[in-house]
Amino acid sequence: MTKVVNCRDVGFDCDGVVRAESEEETLQLVAEHAKSAHGLETVSPEVVDKVMSVMRDEPAIA
Ligand SMILES: [Zn+2]
C-alpha cells in the first residue's frame, strides 16, 4: 500500500507530496524533504506524530 503525505498537511506552506511504500520510508522521505526544502534540521517527536497523523493510504490504480 502506498503511503502519501501532503507537506501542507504537516503544517508547511508547500505543495510538496511525499509517497513511499511503507510508513518508515515515508517518514524518512518527509524528514529529508523538510530538511532540504524547509531547513528543518531535526525532526522532533511532535513532527513525527504530525506526519503519522496526516499520512494516508493511496488507493492502488487499477
Ligand atoms: Zn514541503
PDB file of the backbone (N, CA, C, O) and the ligand in Angstrom, with CONECT records:
HET     ZN  A 101       1
ATOM      1  N   MET A   1       0.849  -1.199   0.000  1.00  0.00           N
ATOM      2  CA  MET A   1       0.000   0.000   0.000  1.00  0.00           C
ATOM      3  C   MET A   1       0.880   1.244   0.000  1.00  0.00           C
ATOM      4  O   MET A   1       1.762   1.390   0.847  1.00  0.00           O
ATOM      5  N   THR A   2       0.641   2.123  -0.939  1.00  0.00           N
ATOM      6  CA  THR A   2       1.422   3.358  -0.995  1.00  0.00           C
ATOM      7  C   THR A   2       0.921   4.347   0.054  1.00  0.00           C
ATOM      8  O   THR A   2      -0.280   4.572   0.199  1.00  0.00           O
ATOM      9  N   LYS A   3       1.865   4.927   0.773  1.00  0.00           N
ATOM     10  CA  LYS A   3       1.546   5.953   1.764  1.00  0.00           C
ATOM     11  C   LYS A   3       1.792   7.324   1.152  1.00  0.00           C
ATOM     12  O   LYS A   3       2.760   7.522   0.417  1.00  0.00           O
ATOM     13  N   VAL A   4       0.910   8.267   1.460  1.00  0.00           N
ATOM     14  CA  VAL A   4       1.031   9.614   0.921  1.00  0.00           C
ATOM     15  C   VAL A   4       0.955  10.626   2.054  1.00  0.00           C
ATOM     16  O   VAL A   4       0.109  10.531   2.943  1.00  0.00           O
ATOM     17  N   VAL A   5       1.870  11.606   1.999  1.00  0.00           N
ATOM     18  CA  VAL A   5       1.814  12.720   2.939  1.00  0.00           C
ATOM     19  C   VAL A   5       1.888  14.016   2.142  1.00  0.00           C
ATOM     20  O   VAL A   5       2.837  14.244   1.392  1.00  0.00           O
ATOM     21  N   ASN A   6       0.881  14.856   2.312  1.00  0.00           N
ATOM     22  CA  ASN A   6       0.929  16.186   1.728  1.00  0.00           C
ATOM     23  C   ASN A   6       1.673  17.086   2.707  1.00  0.00           C
ATOM     24  O   ASN A   6       1.309  17.205   3.877  1.00  0.00           O
ATOM     25  N   CYS A   7       2.720  17.712   2.196  1.00  0.00           N
ATOM     26  CA  CYS A   7       3.544  18.550   3.066  1.00  0.00           C
ATOM     27  C   CYS A   7       2.687  19.618   3.750  1.00  0.00           C
ATOM     28  O   CYS A   7       2.903  19.942   4.918  1.00  0.00           O
ATOM     29  N   ARG A   8       1.737  20.149   3.030  1.00  0.00           N
ATOM     30  CA  ARG A   8       0.879  21.195   3.585  1.00  0.00           C
ATOM     31  C   ARG A   8       0.149  20.713   4.838  1.00  0.00           C
ATOM     32  O   ARG A   8      -0.052  21.479   5.781  1.00  0.00           O
ATOM     33  N   ASP A   9      -0.246  19.442   4.842  1.00  0.00           N
ATOM     34  CA  ASP A   9      -0.980  18.888   5.985  1.00  0.00           C
ATOM     35  C   ASP A   9      -0.109  18.820   7.239  1.00  0.00           C
ATOM     36  O   ASP A   9      -0.607  18.814   8.365  1.00  0.00           O
ATOM     37  N   VAL A  10       1.208  18.769   7.011  1.00  0.00           N
ATOM     38  CA  VAL A  10       2.125  18.718   8.148  1.00  0.00           C
ATOM     39  C   VAL A  10       2.279  20.109   8.771  1.00  0.00           C
ATOM     40  O   VAL A  10       2.696  20.250   9.921  1.00  0.00           O
ATOM     41  N   GLY A  11       1.932  21.133   7.981  1.00  0.00           N
ATOM     42  CA  GLY A  11       1.983  22.476   8.533  1.00  0.00           C
ATOM     43  C   GLY A  11       2.856  23.445   7.744  1.00  0.00           C
ATOM     44  O   GLY A  11       3.003  24.608   8.119  1.00  0.00           O
ATOM     45  N   PHE A  12       3.437  22.954   6.645  1.00  0.00           N
ATOM     46  CA  PHE A  12       4.240  23.837   5.808  1.00  0.00           C
ATOM     47  C   PHE A  12       3.378  24.413   4.691  1.00  0.00           C
ATOM     48  O   PHE A  12       2.438  23.774   4.217  1.00  0.00           O
ATOM     49  N   ASP A  13       3.721  25.646   4.276  1.00  0.00           N
ATOM     50  CA  ASP A  13       3.050  26.239   3.134  1.00  0.00           C
ATOM     51  C   ASP A  13       3.779  25.763   1.884  1.00  0.00           C
ATOM     52  O   ASP A  13       4.663  26.442   1.361  1.00  0.00           O
ATOM     53  N   CYS A  14       3.386  24.577   1.418  1.00  0.00           N
ATOM     54  CA  CYS A  14       4.180  23.866   0.421  1.00  0.00           C
ATOM     55  C   CYS A  14       3.271  22.892  -0.314  1.00  0.00           C
ATOM     56  O   CYS A  14       2.404  22.258   0.289  1.00  0.00           O
ATOM     57  N   ASP A  15       3.478  22.779  -1.626  1.00  0.00           N
ATOM     58  CA  ASP A  15       2.677  21.845  -2.414  1.00  0.00           C
ATOM     59  C   ASP A  15       3.344  20.478  -2.552  1.00  0.00           C
ATOM     60  O   ASP A  15       2.899  19.641  -3.337  1.00  0.00           O
ATOM     61  N   GLY A  16       4.398  20.258  -1.795  1.00  0.00           N
ATOM     62  CA  GLY A  16       5.123  19.002  -1.894  1.00  0.00           C
ATOM     63  C   GLY A  16       4.294  17.807  -1.439  1.00  0.00           C
ATOM     64  O   GLY A  16       3.529  17.892  -0.478  1.00  0.00           O
ATOM     65  N   VAL A  17       4.459  16.707  -2.138  1.00  0.00           N
ATOM     66  CA  VAL A  17       3.785  15.467  -1.778  1.00  0.00           C
ATOM     67  C   VAL A  17       4.837  14.369  -1.707  1.00  0.00           C
ATOM     68  O   VAL A  17       5.660  14.223  -2.611  1.00  0.00           O
ATOM     69  N   VAL A  18       4.803  13.603  -0.630  1.00  0.00           N
ATOM     70  CA  VAL A  18       5.761  12.510  -0.463  1.00  0.00           C
ATOM     71  C   VAL A  18       4.999  11.196  -0.537  1.00  0.00           C
ATOM     72  O   VAL A  18       3.974  11.010   0.120  1.00  0.00           O
ATOM     73  N   ARG A  19       5.525  10.289  -1.354  1.00  0.00           N
ATOM     74  CA  ARG A  19       4.926   8.960  -1.489  1.00  0.00           C
ATOM     75  C   ARG A  19       5.992   7.907  -1.253  1.00  0.00           C
ATOM     76  O   ARG A  19       7.130   8.049  -1.700  1.00  0.00           O
ATOM     77  N   ALA A  20       5.617   6.851  -0.551  1.00  0.00           N
ATOM     78  CA  ALA A  20       6.535   5.729  -0.373  1.00  0.00           C
ATOM     79  C   ALA A  20       5.715   4.486  -0.050  1.00  0.00           C
ATOM     80  O   ALA A  20       4.499   4.544   0.129  1.00  0.00           O
ATOM     81  N   GLU A  21       6.418   3.365   0.018  1.00  0.00           N
ATOM     82  CA  GLU A  21       5.722   2.082   0.157  1.00  0.00           C
ATOM     83  C   GLU A  21       5.531   1.628   1.591  1.00  0.00           C
ATOM     84  O   GLU A  21       4.865   0.623   1.841  1.00  0.00           O
ATOM     85  N   SER A  22       6.112   2.365   2.544  1.00  0.00           N
ATOM     86  CA  SER A  22       5.937   1.987   3.945  1.00  0.00           C
ATOM     87  C   SER A  22       5.925   3.245   4.803  1.00  0.00           C
ATOM     88  O   SER A  22       6.384   4.305   4.376  1.00  0.00           O
ATOM     89  N   GLU A  23       5.401   3.117   6.006  1.00  0.00           N
ATOM     90  CA  GLU A  23       5.376   4.264   6.921  1.00  0.00           C
ATOM     91  C   GLU A  23       6.795   4.752   7.212  1.00  0.00           C
ATOM     92  O   GLU A  23       7.060   5.953   7.251  1.00  0.00           O
ATOM     93  N   GLU A  24       7.710   3.783   7.417  1.00  0.00           N
ATOM     94  CA  GLU A  24       9.080   4.149   7.752  1.00  0.00           C
ATOM     95  C   GLU A  24       9.734   4.937   6.624  1.00  0.00           C
ATOM     96  O   GLU A  24      10.399   5.948   6.850  1.00  0.00           O
ATOM     97  N   GLU A  25       9.525   4.442   5.384  1.00  0.00           N
ATOM     98  CA  GLU A  25      10.142   5.103   4.238  1.00  0.00           C
ATOM     99  C   GLU A  25       9.525   6.485   4.026  1.00  0.00           C
ATOM    100  O   GLU A  25      10.230   7.443   3.709  1.00  0.00           O
ATOM    101  N   THR A  26       8.220   6.582   4.200  1.00  0.00           N
ATOM    102  CA  THR A  26       7.549   7.864   4.044  1.00  0.00           C
ATOM    103  C   THR A  26       8.070   8.870   5.054  1.00  0.00           C
ATOM    104  O   THR A  26       8.354  10.021   4.721  1.00  0.00           O
ATOM    105  N   LEU A  27       8.190   8.421   6.280  1.00  0.00           N
ATOM    106  CA  LEU A  27       8.703   9.291   7.339  1.00  0.00           C
ATOM    107  C   LEU A  27      10.111   9.781   6.996  1.00  0.00           C
ATOM    108  O   LEU A  27      10.450  10.948   7.192  1.00  0.00           O
ATOM    109  N   GLN A  28      10.908   8.862   6.485  1.00  0.00           N
ATOM    110  CA  GLN A  28      12.286   9.181   6.093  1.00  0.00           C
ATOM    111  C   GLN A  28      12.298  10.243   4.998  1.00  0.00           C
ATOM    112  O   GLN A  28      13.055  11.211   5.072  1.00  0.00           O
ATOM    113  N   LEU A  29      11.458  10.058   3.987  1.00  0.00           N
ATOM    114  CA  LEU A  29      11.420  10.991   2.862  1.00  0.00           C
ATOM    115  C   LEU A  29      10.881  12.352   3.286  1.00  0.00           C
ATOM    116  O   LEU A  29      11.348  13.388   2.811  1.00  0.00           O
ATOM    117  N   VAL A  30       9.889  12.344   4.189  1.00  0.00           N
ATOM    118  CA  VAL A  30       9.360  13.613   4.694  1.00  0.00           C
ATOM    119  C   VAL A  30      10.453  14.349   5.457  1.00  0.00           C
ATOM    120  O   VAL A  30      10.591  15.566   5.334  1.00  0.00           O
ATOM    121  N   ALA A  31      11.232  13.609   6.247  1.00  0.00           N
ATOM    122  CA  ALA A  31      12.316  14.225   7.010  1.00  0.00           C
ATOM    123  C   ALA A  31      13.338  14.852   6.068  1.00  0.00           C
ATOM    124  O   ALA A  31      13.812  15.963   6.306  1.00  0.00           O
ATOM    125  N   GLU A  32      13.676  14.129   4.988  1.00  0.00           N
ATOM    126  CA  GLU A  32      14.641  14.650   4.024  1.00  0.00           C
ATOM    127  C   GLU A  32      14.088  15.883   3.318  1.00  0.00           C
ATOM    128  O   GLU A  32      14.799  16.865   3.109  1.00  0.00           O
ATOM    129  N   HIS A  33      12.811  15.817   2.956  1.00  0.00           N
ATOM    130  CA  HIS A  33      12.174  16.951   2.287  1.00  0.00           C
ATOM    131  C   HIS A  33      12.117  18.154   3.227  1.00  0.00           C
ATOM    132  O   HIS A  33      12.412  19.277   2.819  1.00  0.00           O
ATOM    133  N   ALA A  34      11.744  17.923   4.465  1.00  0.00           N
ATOM    134  CA  ALA A  34      11.646  19.015   5.433  1.00  0.00           C
ATOM    135  C   ALA A  34      13.007  19.675   5.628  1.00  0.00           C
ATOM    136  O   ALA A  34      13.098  20.887   5.821  1.00  0.00           O
ATOM    137  N   LYS A  35      14.059  18.871   5.577  1.00  0.00           N
ATOM    138  CA  LYS A  35      15.401  19.399   5.751  1.00  0.00           C
ATOM    139  C   LYS A  35      15.847  20.192   4.532  1.00  0.00           C
ATOM    140  O   LYS A  35      16.337  21.314   4.660  1.00  0.00           O
ATOM    141  N   SER A  36      15.674  19.601   3.336  1.00  0.00           N
ATOM    142  CA  SER A  36      16.183  20.248   2.134  1.00  0.00           C
ATOM    143  C   SER A  36      15.312  21.412   1.687  1.00  0.00           C
ATOM    144  O   SER A  36      15.822  22.411   1.181  1.00  0.00           O
ATOM    145  N   ALA A  37      13.992  21.288   1.872  1.00  0.00           N
ATOM    146  CA  ALA A  37      13.083  22.313   1.359  1.00  0.00           C
ATOM    147  C   ALA A  37      12.723  23.353   2.408  1.00  0.00           C
ATOM    148  O   ALA A  37      12.407  24.495   2.073  1.00  0.00           O
ATOM    149  N   HIS A  38      12.769  22.962   3.676  1.00  0.00           N
ATOM    150  CA  HIS A  38      12.282  23.864   4.720  1.00  0.00           C
ATOM    151  C   HIS A  38      13.313  24.164   5.802  1.00  0.00           C
ATOM    152  O   HIS A  38      13.018  24.868   6.768  1.00  0.00           O
ATOM    153  N   GLY A  39      14.519  23.632   5.641  1.00  0.00           N
ATOM    154  CA  GLY A  39      15.586  23.940   6.573  1.00  0.00           C
ATOM    155  C   GLY A  39      15.382  23.368   7.965  1.00  0.00           C
ATOM    156  O   GLY A  39      15.946  23.862   8.941  1.00  0.00           O
ATOM    157  N   LEU A  40      14.567  22.321   8.047  1.00  0.00           N
ATOM    158  CA  LEU A  40      14.313  21.704   9.348  1.00  0.00           C
ATOM    159  C   LEU A  40      15.439  20.706   9.640  1.00  0.00           C
ATOM    160  O   LEU A  40      15.502  19.636   9.036  1.00  0.00           O
ATOM    161  N   GLU A  41      16.319  21.069  10.567  1.00  0.00           N
ATOM    162  CA  GLU A  41      17.498  20.240  10.801  1.00  0.00           C
ATOM    163  C   GLU A  41      17.178  18.956  11.540  1.00  0.00           C
ATOM    164  O   GLU A  41      17.757  17.906  11.260  1.00  0.00           O
ATOM    165  N   THR A  42      16.260  19.041  12.479  1.00  0.00           N
ATOM    166  CA  THR A  42      15.910  17.849  13.237  1.00  0.00           C
ATOM    167  C   THR A  42      14.400  17.657  13.195  1.00  0.00           C
ATOM    168  O   THR A  42      13.628  18.613  13.255  1.00  0.00           O
ATOM    169  N   VAL A  43      14.011  16.413  13.093  1.00  0.00           N
ATOM    170  CA  VAL A  43      12.588  16.090  13.093  1.00  0.00           C
ATOM    171  C   VAL A  43      12.201  15.690  14.514  1.00  0.00           C
ATOM    172  O   VAL A  43      12.575  14.621  14.996  1.00  0.00           O
ATOM    173  N   SER A  44      11.454  16.555  15.167  1.00  0.00           N
ATOM    174  CA  SER A  44      11.078  16.307  16.555  1.00  0.00           C
ATOM    175  C   SER A  44       9.981  15.256  16.633  1.00  0.00           C
ATOM    176  O   SER A  44       9.296  14.992  15.646  1.00  0.00           O
ATOM    177  N   PRO A  45       9.813  14.651  17.824  1.00  0.00           N
ATOM    178  CA  PRO A  45       8.726  13.685  18.003  1.00  0.00           C
ATOM    179  C   PRO A  45       7.366  14.284  17.647  1.00  0.00           C
ATOM    180  O   PRO A  45       6.476  13.584  17.163  1.00  0.00           O
ATOM    181  N   GLU A  46       7.215  15.593  17.893  1.00  0.00           N
ATOM    182  CA  GLU A  46       5.947  16.240  17.550  1.00  0.00           C
ATOM    183  C   GLU A  46       5.711  16.215  16.043  1.00  0.00           C
ATOM    184  O   GLU A  46       4.595  15.984  15.577  1.00  0.00           O
ATOM    185  N   VAL A  47       6.788  16.460  15.290  1.00  0.00           N
ATOM    186  CA  VAL A  47       6.661  16.446  13.828  1.00  0.00           C
ATOM    187  C   VAL A  47       6.358  15.025  13.354  1.00  0.00           C
ATOM    188  O   VAL A  47       5.535  14.820  12.461  1.00  0.00           O
ATOM    189  N   VAL A  48       7.031  14.051  13.959  1.00  0.00           N
ATOM    190  CA  VAL A  48       6.768  12.653  13.597  1.00  0.00           C
ATOM    191  C   VAL A  48       5.295  12.316  13.847  1.00  0.00           C
ATOM    192  O   VAL A  48       4.637  11.703  13.007  1.00  0.00           O
ATOM    193  N   ASP A  49       4.792  12.723  15.012  1.00  0.00           N
ATOM    194  CA  ASP A  49       3.381  12.468  15.323  1.00  0.00           C
ATOM    195  C   ASP A  49       2.472  13.116  14.296  1.00  0.00           C
ATOM    196  O   ASP A  49       1.476  12.534  13.867  1.00  0.00           O
ATOM    197  N   LYS A  50       2.838  14.349  13.905  1.00  0.00           N
ATOM    198  CA  LYS A  50       2.025  15.087  12.940  1.00  0.00           C
ATOM    199  C   LYS A  50       2.018  14.371  11.586  1.00  0.00           C
ATOM    200  O   LYS A  50       0.975  14.204  10.954  1.00  0.00           O
ATOM    201  N   VAL A  51       3.208  13.957  11.166  1.00  0.00           N
ATOM    202  CA  VAL A  51       3.312  13.257   9.877  1.00  0.00           C
ATOM    203  C   VAL A  51       2.484  11.978   9.905  1.00  0.00           C
ATOM    204  O   VAL A  51       1.753  11.680   8.961  1.00  0.00           O
ATOM    205  N   MET A  52       2.607  11.222  11.000  1.00  0.00           N
ATOM    206  CA  MET A  52       1.850   9.974  11.098  1.00  0.00           C
ATOM    207  C   MET A  52       0.345  10.241  11.056  1.00  0.00           C
ATOM    208  O   MET A  52      -0.422   9.463  10.490  1.00  0.00           O
ATOM    209  N   SER A  53      -0.066  11.368  11.673  1.00  0.00           N
ATOM    210  CA  SER A  53      -1.499  11.645  11.750  1.00  0.00           C
ATOM    211  C   SER A  53      -2.089  12.067  10.413  1.00  0.00           C
ATOM    212  O   SER A  53      -3.286  11.903  10.177  1.00  0.00           O
ATOM    213  N   VAL A  54      -1.240  12.618   9.528  1.00  0.00           N
ATOM    214  CA  VAL A  54      -1.757  13.072   8.225  1.00  0.00           C
ATOM    215  C   VAL A  54      -1.444  12.083   7.104  1.00  0.00           C
ATOM    216  O   VAL A  54      -1.855  12.288   5.962  1.00  0.00           O
ATOM    217  N   MET A  55      -0.719  11.012   7.426  1.00  0.00           N
ATOM    218  CA  MET A  55      -0.377  10.020   6.412  1.00  0.00           C
ATOM    219  C   MET A  55      -1.632   9.269   5.961  1.00  0.00           C
ATOM    220  O   MET A  55      -2.444   8.843   6.782  1.00  0.00           O
ATOM    221  N   ARG A  56      -1.773   9.114   4.644  1.00  0.00           N
ATOM    222  CA  ARG A  56      -2.939   8.420   4.120  1.00  0.00           C
ATOM    223  C   ARG A  56      -2.499   7.273   3.216  1.00  0.00           C
ATOM    224  O   ARG A  56      -1.382   7.259   2.699  1.00  0.00           O
ATOM    225  N   ASP A  57      -3.387   6.330   3.043  1.00  0.00           N
ATOM    226  CA  ASP A  57      -3.152   5.270   2.070  1.00  0.00           C
ATOM    227  C   ASP A  57      -3.635   5.740   0.717  1.00  0.00           C
ATOM    228  O   ASP A  57      -4.747   6.250   0.579  1.00  0.00           O
ATOM    229  N   GLU A  58      -2.794   5.565  -0.270  1.00  0.00           N
ATOM    230  CA  GLU A  58      -3.203   5.928  -1.625  1.00  0.00           C
ATOM    231  C   GLU A  58      -3.777   4.708  -2.315  1.00  0.00           C
ATOM    232  O   GLU A  58      -3.107   3.682  -2.432  1.00  0.00           O
ATOM    233  N   PRO A  59      -5.010   4.812  -2.771  1.00  0.00           N
ATOM    234  CA  PRO A  59      -5.630   3.658  -3.437  1.00  0.00           C
ATOM    235  C   PRO A  59      -4.799   3.239  -4.652  1.00  0.00           C
ATOM    236  O   PRO A  59      -4.323   4.085  -5.410  1.00  0.00           O
ATOM    237  N   ALA A  60      -4.637   1.960  -4.824  1.00  0.00           N
ATOM    238  CA  ALA A  60      -3.910   1.475  -5.978  1.00  0.00           C
ATOM    239  C   ALA A  60      -4.665   1.828  -7.240  1.00  0.00           C
ATOM    240  O   ALA A  60      -5.896   1.808  -7.273  1.00  0.00           O
ATOM    241  N   ILE A  61      -3.909   2.153  -8.285  1.00  0.00           N
ATOM    242  CA  ILE A  61      -4.533   2.477  -9.570  1.00  0.00           C
ATOM    243  C   ILE A  61      -4.813   1.155 -10.289  1.00  0.00           C
ATOM    244  O   ILE A  61      -3.898   0.406 -10.632  1.00  0.00           O
ATOM    245  N   ALA A  62      -6.067   0.900 -10.499  1.00  0.00           N
ATOM    246  CA  ALA A  62      -6.456  -0.394 -11.099  1.00  0.00           C
ATOM    247  C   ALA A  62      -6.163  -0.405 -12.587  1.00  0.00           C
ATOM    248  O   ALA A  62      -6.422  -1.404 -13.260  1.00  0.00           O
TER     249      ALA A  62
HETATM  250 ZN    ZN A 101       7.364  20.878   1.768  1.00  0.00          ZN2+
END
